[in-house]
């Protein structure tokens, strides 16, 4: 994309990502994006979540939340029980 698109920030600080930008970045609902401030600009890029490596905690949390929203309730219950068990197994 070479032409800038101007958008207004709403009262909650949100900005709609225009369709041409979503298409150029292959962004779909549920995808995770990284947002940074660089030299007076806001930079955004699609996050590629992979196992291992140095993945920021916020990216891990966003990924888990996005996946959880897609799961059926019975699977969420199973995962909740697993999470409780793992927390109890951790040593203080």
MODELLER restraints for C-alpha pairs under 7 A, 6 or more apart:
rsr = mdl.restraints
at = mdl.atoms
rsr.add(forms.Gaussian(group=physical.xy_distance, feature=features.Distance(at['CA:7:A'], at['CA:15:A']), mean=6.69, stdev=0.5))
rsr.add(forms.Gaussian(group=physical.xy_distance, feature=features.Distance(at['CA:8:A'], at['CA:15:A']), mean=6.59, stdev=0.5))
rsr.add(forms.Gaussian(group=physical.xy_distance, feature=features.Distance(at['CA:9:A'], at['CA:15:A']), mean=5.05, stdev=0.5))
rsr.add(forms.Gaussian(group=physical.xy_distance, feature=features.Distance(at['CA:25:A'], at['CA:46:A']), mean=6.81, stdev=0.5))
rsr.add(forms.Gaussian(group=physical.xy_distance, feature=features.Distance(at['CA:30:A'], at['CA:66:A']), mean=5.71, stdev=0.5))
rsr.add(forms.Gaussian(group=physical.xy_distance, feature=features.Distance(at['CA:32:A'], at['CA:46:A']), mean=6.17, stdev=0.5))
rsr.add(forms.Gaussian(group=physical.xy_distance, feature=features.Distance(at['CA:32:A'], at['CA:47:A']), mean=5.47, stdev=0.5))
rsr.add(forms.Gaussian(group=physical.xy_distance, feature=features.Distance(at['CA:32:A'], at['CA:62:A']), mean=6.86, stdev=0.5))
rsr.add(forms.Gaussian(group=physical.xy_distance, feature=features.Distance(at['CA:32:A'], at['CA:63:A']), mean=6.80, stdev=0.5))
rsr.add(forms.Gaussian(group=physical.xy_distance, feature=features.Distance(at['CA:33:A'], at['CA:44:A']), mean=6.45, stdev=0.5))
rsr.add(forms.Gaussian(group=physical.xy_distance, feature=features.Distance(at['CA:33:A'], at['CA:45:A']), mean=5.47, stdev=0.5))
rsr.add(forms.Gaussian(group=physical.xy_distance, feature=features.Distance(at['CA:33:A'], at['CA:46:A']), mean=4.38, stdev=0.5))
rsr.add(forms.Gaussian(group=physical.xy_distance, feature=features.Distance(at['CA:33:A'], at['CA:47:A']), mean=4.94, stdev=0.5))
rsr.add(forms.Gaussian(group=physical.xy_distance, feature=features.Distance(at['CA:34:A'], at['CA:44:A']), mean=5.53, stdev=0.5))
rsr.add(forms.Gaussian(group=physical.xy_distance, feature=features.Distance(at['CA:34:A'], at['CA:45:A']), mean=5.41, stdev=0.5))
rsr.add(forms.Gaussian(group=physical.xy_distance, feature=features.Distance(at['CA:34:A'], at['CA:46:A']), mean=6.27, stdev=0.5))
rsr.add(forms.Gaussian(group=physical.xy_distance, feature=features.Distance(at['CA:34:A'], at['CA:47:A']), mean=5.83, stdev=0.5))
rsr.add(forms.Gaussian(group=physical.xy_distance, feature=features.Distance(at['CA:35:A'], at['CA:42:A']), mean=6.92, stdev=0.5))
rsr.add(forms.Gaussian(group=physical.xy_distance, feature=features.Distance(at['CA:35:A'], at['CA:43:A']), mean=5.67, stdev=0.5))
rsr.add(forms.Gaussian(group=physical.xy_distance, feature=features.Distance(at['CA:35:A'], at['CA:44:A']), mean=4.51, stdev=0.5))
rsr.add(forms.Gaussian(group=physical.xy_distance, feature=features.Distance(at['CA:35:A'], at['CA:45:A']), mean=6.83, stdev=0.5))
rsr.add(forms.Gaussian(group=physical.xy_distance, feature=features.Distance(at['CA:36:A'], at['CA:42:A']), mean=5.81, stdev=0.5))
rsr.add(forms.Gaussian(group=physical.xy_distance, feature=features.Distance(at['CA:36:A'], at['CA:43:A']), mean=5.20, stdev=0.5))
rsr.add(forms.Gaussian(group=physical.xy_distance, feature=features.Distance(at['CA:36:A'], at['CA:44:A']), mean=6.49, stdev=0.5))
rsr.add(forms.Gaussian(group=physical.xy_distance, feature=features.Distance(at['CA:37:A'], at['CA:43:A']), mean=6.02, stdev=0.5))
rsr.add(forms.Gaussian(group=physical.xy_distance, feature=features.Distance(at['CA:68:A'], at['CA:76:A']), mean=6.88, stdev=0.5))
